Amino acid sequence: MSWLSNIPPGIKNIFKPKDDNSDTLWTKCPGCGEMIFQRDLDAAHQVCPSCDHHLAIGPGERLALIFDNGDYQDIELPDPVTDPLKFRDEKRYTDRLKENRRKTGQHDAMRAAYGTIDGVGVVAAVQNFRFMGGSMGMALGEAMLKAAETAVEKRAPLVVFAASGGARMQEGILSLMQMPRTTIAVQMVKEAGLPYIVVLTNPTTGGVTASYAMLGDVNLAEPGALIGFAGPRVIEQTIREKLPDGFQRAEFLLEKGMVDMVVGRSQLKSTLSKLIRVLMKERRQAPVSLPAATPAPKAEPAAIPAQKKPAAKKTDDAPKLDKAAE
C-alpha cells in the first residue's frame, strides 16, 4: 500500500482540483485530438471544425440553439420526494444530489421549456448528462409528464433531447417505474394529435432507450452518438464476439433502420422546423367531408304482361263405347 493512501481526507481536498465552469482558452477534441480555440468551438456550437465530432453541450445552449432568437420560457417542474429509499453507498444520495445541483445549476437531470421554432410554438425537454449521467429518476418522470401536459395544453409539438446512462440506481424500483410513466406521457401527446420528435444525443442508453427515447414519430440522432440498451463492452463480453466497427453509433443505427435521420447541430433547427410544419399540417388538416350521397330512386319493376293460361283440353267424362257396343 502506498503511503499516499494514508493522507487524511482533509489534506487531499486541499490539492483536489475544483470542479468549476471556468472558461479555458483551448479544448482538445476527443475525436481527432486537435486543440481548438474555445471561441471557435463556441461559435461552432461545440462541433470540431476538423473532424465534425460533436462535443457535449449544456441544456441552456441547446435550447438557445433551436428556439427563435434564443428566447424561451422555462417550464416549472414539480418537485418529487427526495431520497425515498434513504439510499447510501460511498455517499448519501442527498449529498450526491446537492453536489450535482451545485455543479450544473439544475434541480435534476431534465429541463423543459417553451418557445418558438420559425414561429411555431414548441415544447422542448432536454436531458443533462452532467447531472448524474442524465439518469432517469422520479424527478425526470415528473418533468416528462409536465412537458407532455404543457404540450397538450398549448397544442404544441413535443421535442425531447435524450442523453442518459439509464435508470437511477439510487431510487431502485421507483426509477424503473418511470419507464411506463414516461411512455404514458408520450401517449398523451400522440392521442392529442400532436407530433412527438426525439433527438438522440451521445450517449443514450439503458432504460431511457427502452422507453420514451425510441417512441418518436421521427427519431433524429446527432453524428457519432452512442445509442443502445447495454453498452458495446457488455455485449462483447456476453456473446464473446468482436462487434463490427461503429456498432451502436448513430450512423450504424441509421443503416439498420432504428434512426430516421442523422443531423448535425448546424442543421438541427431547420430540420426540426420542416418536420414540425409537415406533421402539424397533416394532423391539423380536417378530413374532407363529402356530401351525403342521395340514394337513387329505385326503379319500379316493369309490369309483366299477364300470360294467358293455355285453355284446358275438354275431355268427355262419359266412357267411350266400343263400336261393337254401339
C-alpha positions as CSV (number, residue, x, y, z in Angstrom):
1,M,0.0,0.0,0.0
2,S,1.3,3.4,-1.0
3,W,2.0,6.0,1.8
4,L,-0.2,8.4,-0.2
5,S,-3.3,6.4,0.7
6,N,-2.7,7.3,4.4
7,I,-3.1,11.0,3.7
8,P,-6.1,12.4,5.7
9,P,-9.1,13.3,3.5
10,G,-8.8,17.0,4.6
11,I,-5.4,17.3,3.1
12,K,-6.5,15.5,-0.1
13,N,-9.3,18.1,-0.6
14,I,-6.7,20.9,-0.5
15,F,-5.0,19.6,-3.6
16,K,-8.1,18.3,-5.3
17,P,-8.9,20.4,-8.4
18,K,-12.1,22.3,-8.1
19,D,-15.0,21.3,-10.4
20,D,-15.9,24.7,-11.7
21,N,-17.2,26.0,-15.0
22,S,-14.3,28.4,-15.6
23,D,-13.6,29.2,-19.2
24,T,-10.5,27.7,-20.9
25,L,-8.7,29.1,-23.9
26,W,-8.2,25.7,-25.7
27,T,-10.1,22.4,-25.8
28,K,-8.7,19.1,-27.0
29,C,-11.1,17.3,-29.4
30,P,-11.9,13.8,-28.2
31,G,-12.3,12.7,-31.8
32,C,-9.1,13.8,-33.6
33,G,-7.1,15.2,-30.7
34,E,-6.7,18.6,-32.2
35,M,-6.5,21.6,-29.9
36,I,-9.4,24.0,-30.7
37,F,-9.6,27.6,-29.7
38,Q,-12.5,27.9,-27.3
39,R,-14.1,30.8,-29.1
40,D,-14.1,28.9,-32.4
41,L,-15.6,25.9,-30.6
42,D,-18.4,28.0,-29.1
43,A,-19.1,29.6,-32.5
44,A,-19.5,26.1,-34.0
45,H,-21.9,25.0,-31.2
46,Q,-19.3,22.6,-29.7
47,V,-18.6,20.9,-33.0
48,C,-15.0,20.2,-34.0
49,P,-14.2,22.1,-37.3
50,S,-11.7,19.4,-38.3
51,C,-13.4,16.0,-37.8
52,D,-17.1,17.1,-37.1
53,H,-17.0,15.5,-33.7
54,H,-20.0,16.7,-31.6
55,L,-18.9,17.5,-28.1
56,A,-21.3,17.7,-25.2
57,I,-23.5,20.7,-24.9
58,G,-25.5,22.0,-22.0
59,P,-29.3,22.3,-21.9
60,G,-29.2,26.1,-22.0
61,E,-27.1,26.2,-25.1
62,R,-29.2,23.5,-26.8
63,L,-32.4,25.4,-26.1
64,A,-30.9,28.7,-27.3
65,L,-29.7,26.8,-30.4
66,I,-33.2,25.6,-31.6
67,F,-35.5,28.4,-30.4
68,D,-36.0,31.7,-32.3
69,N,-33.6,34.4,-31.2
70,G,-32.6,32.1,-28.3
71,D,-35.7,33.1,-26.4
72,Y,-37.7,30.6,-24.4
73,Q,-39.6,30.3,-21.1
74,D,-38.6,27.6,-18.6
75,I,-41.5,25.4,-17.5
76,E,-41.8,25.0,-13.8
77,L,-41.4,21.3,-12.9
78,P,-42.8,19.5,-9.9
79,D,-40.5,18.5,-7.1
80,P,-41.0,14.8,-6.1
81,V,-39.9,13.2,-2.8
82,T,-36.2,13.3,-2.3
83,D,-34.4,10.1,-1.4
84,P,-37.5,7.9,-0.6
85,L,-35.3,4.8,0.0
86,K,-32.7,6.6,2.2
87,F,-30.0,5.3,-0.1
88,R,-26.3,5.4,0.7
89,D,-23.2,3.9,-0.9
90,E,-20.0,5.9,-0.7
91,K,-22.1,9.0,-0.2
92,R,-25.6,9.7,0.8
93,Y,-27.9,10.1,-2.1
94,T,-29.0,13.5,-0.8
95,D,-25.3,14.6,-0.8
96,R,-24.9,13.5,-4.4
97,L,-28.0,15.5,-5.4
98,K,-26.7,18.6,-3.7
99,E,-23.3,18.2,-5.4
100,N,-24.8,17.8,-8.9
101,R,-27.2,20.7,-8.3
102,R,-24.3,22.9,-7.4
103,K,-22.2,21.7,-10.4
104,T,-25.0,22.1,-13.0
105,G,-27.2,24.7,-11.6
106,Q,-30.2,22.4,-12.3
107,H,-32.6,20.8,-9.9
108,D,-32.4,17.5,-11.7
109,A,-31.4,15.8,-15.0
110,M,-34.2,17.2,-17.2
111,R,-35.1,20.8,-18.1
112,A,-38.2,21.8,-20.0
113,A,-39.0,25.0,-21.9
114,Y,-41.5,26.6,-24.3
115,G,-40.5,28.7,-27.3
116,T,-41.0,29.0,-31.0
117,I,-39.1,27.4,-33.9
118,D,-39.7,29.6,-37.0
119,G,-42.8,31.0,-35.4
120,V,-44.3,27.6,-34.4
121,G,-44.8,27.1,-30.7
122,V,-42.8,24.1,-29.4
123,V,-42.2,22.4,-26.0
124,A,-38.7,21.0,-25.6
125,A,-37.4,18.8,-22.9
126,V,-33.6,18.4,-22.6
127,Q,-31.6,15.9,-20.5
128,N,-28.3,17.0,-18.9
129,F,-25.8,14.2,-18.9
130,R,-23.6,16.1,-16.4
131,F,-26.3,15.6,-13.8
132,M,-25.6,12.1,-12.5
133,G,-25.2,10.8,-16.1
134,G,-28.6,12.1,-17.1
135,S,-30.1,9.1,-15.1
136,M,-33.8,8.7,-15.0
137,G,-35.4,9.1,-11.6
138,M,-38.7,10.3,-10.2
139,A,-37.9,13.9,-11.0
140,L,-37.3,13.1,-14.6
141,G,-40.6,11.2,-14.8
142,E,-42.4,14.2,-13.4
143,A,-40.6,16.5,-15.9
144,M,-41.6,14.4,-18.8
145,L,-45.3,14.3,-17.7
146,K,-45.3,18.1,-17.1
147,A,-43.7,18.7,-20.6
148,A,-46.3,16.5,-22.2
149,E,-49.2,18.2,-20.3
150,T,-47.9,21.6,-21.4
151,A,-47.6,20.5,-25.0
152,V,-51.2,19.2,-24.9
153,E,-52.4,22.4,-23.2
154,K,-50.7,24.7,-25.7
155,R,-51.4,22.4,-28.7
156,A,-47.7,22.4,-29.4
157,P,-45.4,19.5,-30.6
158,L,-43.0,18.0,-28.0
159,V,-39.3,17.6,-28.8
160,V,-37.1,15.6,-26.5
161,F,-33.3,15.6,-26.4
162,A,-32.2,12.3,-24.9
163,A,-28.9,11.9,-23.1
164,S,-28.7,9.3,-20.4
165,G,-26.9,6.3,-18.9
166,G,-30.2,4.7,-17.9
167,A,-32.3,4.4,-14.7
168,R,-31.0,5.9,-11.5
169,M,-29.9,3.1,-9.2
170,Q,-30.3,5.2,-6.0
171,E,-34.1,5.1,-6.5
172,G,-34.3,1.4,-7.1
173,I,-37.7,0.2,-8.5
174,L,-39.1,3.7,-8.3
175,S,-36.7,4.7,-11.1
176,L,-37.8,1.7,-13.3
177,M,-41.4,2.8,-12.8
178,Q,-40.6,6.0,-14.7
179,M,-40.4,3.9,-17.9
180,P,-44.2,3.3,-18.1
181,R,-44.9,6.8,-16.8
182,T,-42.9,8.5,-19.5
183,T,-44.5,6.2,-22.1
184,I,-47.9,7.3,-20.9
185,A,-46.7,10.9,-21.2
186,V,-45.8,10.3,-24.9
187,Q,-49.1,8.6,-25.5
188,M,-50.9,11.7,-24.1
189,V,-49.2,13.8,-26.8
190,K,-50.0,11.4,-29.6
191,E,-53.6,11.0,-28.6
192,A,-53.9,14.8,-28.8
193,G,-52.8,14.6,-32.4
194,L,-49.5,16.4,-31.8
195,P,-46.1,15.5,-33.1
196,Y,-43.5,13.9,-30.8
197,I,-39.9,14.1,-32.0
198,V,-36.8,12.7,-30.3
199,V,-33.2,13.8,-30.8
200,L,-30.8,11.1,-29.6
201,T,-27.5,12.5,-28.4
202,N,-24.4,11.0,-27.1
203,P,-24.9,8.8,-25.1
204,T,-28.5,7.4,-24.9
205,T,-28.6,4.1,-23.2
206,G,-30.4,1.9,-20.7
207,G,-34.0,2.4,-19.6
208,V,-34.3,5.7,-21.5
209,T,-33.6,3.9,-24.8
210,A,-36.1,1.2,-23.7
211,S,-38.9,3.8,-23.1
212,Y,-39.6,7.3,-24.4
213,A,-36.3,7.7,-26.5
214,M,-37.5,5.3,-29.1
215,L,-41.1,6.2,-29.3
216,G,-40.8,9.3,-31.5
217,D,-42.9,9.9,-34.6
218,V,-39.5,10.8,-36.0
219,N,-36.2,9.8,-34.4
220,L,-33.2,12.0,-35.1
221,A,-29.7,11.5,-33.9
222,E,-26.5,13.6,-33.7
223,P,-23.5,12.3,-35.6
224,G,-21.5,9.7,-33.8
225,A,-24.0,9.4,-30.9
226,L,-23.8,6.1,-28.9
227,I,-27.3,4.7,-28.8
228,G,-28.3,1.3,-27.3
229,F,-29.6,-0.5,-24.3
230,A,-26.4,-2.3,-23.0
231,G,-23.0,-0.9,-23.9
232,P,-20.8,-2.5,-26.5
233,R,-18.3,-3.7,-23.9
234,V,-21.0,-5.6,-22.0
235,I,-22.3,-7.1,-25.3
236,E,-18.9,-8.3,-26.4
237,Q,-18.3,-9.9,-23.0
238,T,-21.7,-11.6,-23.2
239,I,-21.6,-13.0,-26.7
240,R,-17.8,-13.3,-26.8
241,E,-17.6,-12.0,-30.4
242,K,-16.0,-8.9,-31.9
243,L,-18.5,-6.3,-32.7
244,P,-18.4,-4.5,-36.1
245,D,-16.9,-1.1,-36.4
246,G,-19.3,1.7,-35.5
247,F,-21.6,-0.6,-33.6
248,Q,-24.4,1.2,-31.8
249,R,-23.4,4.6,-33.3
250,A,-25.9,6.8,-35.0
251,E,-24.8,6.0,-38.5
252,F,-24.9,2.3,-37.8
253,L,-28.5,2.6,-36.4
254,L,-29.5,4.7,-39.4
255,E,-28.3,1.9,-41.7
256,K,-30.3,-0.7,-39.8
257,G,-33.4,1.5,-39.7
258,M,-33.6,2.3,-36.0
259,V,-32.9,6.0,-36.6
260,D,-34.7,8.1,-39.3
261,M,-32.1,10.8,-39.8
262,V,-28.6,11.8,-38.6
263,V,-28.5,15.6,-38.4
264,G,-25.6,17.8,-37.4
265,R,-26.2,20.7,-35.0
266,S,-25.9,23.4,-37.6
267,Q,-28.8,21.8,-39.5
268,L,-30.9,20.8,-36.5
269,K,-33.2,23.8,-36.2
270,S,-34.1,23.9,-39.9
271,T,-34.7,20.1,-39.9
272,L,-37.0,20.4,-36.8
273,S,-38.8,23.3,-38.4
274,K,-39.5,21.3,-41.6
275,L,-40.6,18.2,-39.7
276,I,-42.9,20.1,-37.4
277,R,-44.6,22.0,-40.2
278,V,-45.2,18.9,-42.2
279,L,-46.5,16.9,-39.2
280,M,-48.7,19.7,-37.8
281,K,-50.2,20.3,-41.3
282,E,-51.1,16.7,-41.7
283,R,-52.7,16.4,-38.3
284,R,-54.5,19.7,-38.3
285,Q,-56.0,19.2,-41.7
286,A,-59.6,18.2,-41.2
287,P,-60.7,15.2,-43.2
288,V,-62.7,16.2,-46.2
289,S,-66.3,15.6,-45.6
290,L,-68.1,14.5,-48.7
291,P,-71.8,15.4,-49.0
292,A,-74.0,12.5,-48.3
293,A,-74.9,10.7,-51.4
294,T,-78.6,10.9,-52.3
295,P,-79.9,7.5,-52.9
296,A,-81.0,7.0,-56.4
297,P,-84.8,6.4,-56.8
298,K,-85.5,2.7,-57.0
299,A,-86.7,1.8,-60.5
300,E,-90.0,0.2,-60.3
301,P,-90.0,-3.2,-62.0
302,A,-91.7,-3.1,-65.4
303,A,-95.2,-4.6,-65.3
304,I,-95.0,-8.1,-66.7
305,P,-97.9,-8.7,-69.1
306,A,-100.2,-11.4,-67.8
307,Q,-99.7,-14.5,-69.7
308,K,-102.8,-16.3,-70.8
309,K,-103.1,-19.7,-69.4
310,P,-103.5,-22.3,-72.0
311,A,-107.0,-23.5,-72.4
312,A,-107.7,-26.7,-70.7
313,K,-108.4,-29.5,-73.0
314,K,-112.1,-30.6,-73.0
315,T,-112.5,-34.2,-72.1
316,D,-115.7,-36.2,-72.2
317,D,-116.5,-37.6,-68.9
318,A,-118.6,-40.3,-70.4
319,P,-116.7,-43.5,-71.1
320,K,-116.1,-44.3,-74.7
321,L,-118.0,-47.3,-76.0
322,D,-116.7,-49.8,-78.3
323,K,-118.0,-49.7,-81.8
324,A,-119.4,-53.1,-81.2
325,A,-121.4,-51.9,-78.3
326,E,-122.8,-49.2,-80.4
